[in-house]
């Protein structure tokens, strides 16, 4: 393959990486903007490949290539900043529990269940909650039918926030722990 063709391909990849990273900086909550937040590792790897490619196939750079290289460096720094905290080489932000009560560790059991509104097998979730006894239960896609079915667990969960909706966006929160000023946004 012609090296200049490969070099232009690397430049296109570099431009794409810079564009995708800048796209994620848009202050919009639309799914088609926020979806770029998820493949950060892939974007970082492709960006490193483009960065190395630009260096390996170095030709007489003009202003455009220098600006692209600088933009790629900035986007790689940003992607590294977003990825590194989730790796083993980064400092832990949450320390391990040191003082354990007699007989066990400090624990908080949280159960999240996407029940799917049309699902009629409500008793299975009630049985699972009774078996696992989580401190906090969150149901997703729950409607009035699910709220009625889960009313049997309410004696064990005195703190609740209920938003039954029939449009697959309903949610319910059941807690054994006091909820301080819960709000629904």
Secondary structure as UniProt FT lines:
FT   HELIX           3..23
FT   TURN            24..25
FT   HELIX           31..34
FT   HELIX           35..37
FT   HELIX           40..56
FT   HELIX           63..83
FT   HELIX           84..86
FT   TURN            88..89
FT   TURN            102..103
FT   STRAND          110..114
FT   TURN            117..118
FT   HELIX           122..132
FT   STRAND          136..140
FT   HELIX           144..150
FT   HELIX           151..156
FT   STRAND          159..163
FT   TURN            166..169
FT   STRAND          171..175
//
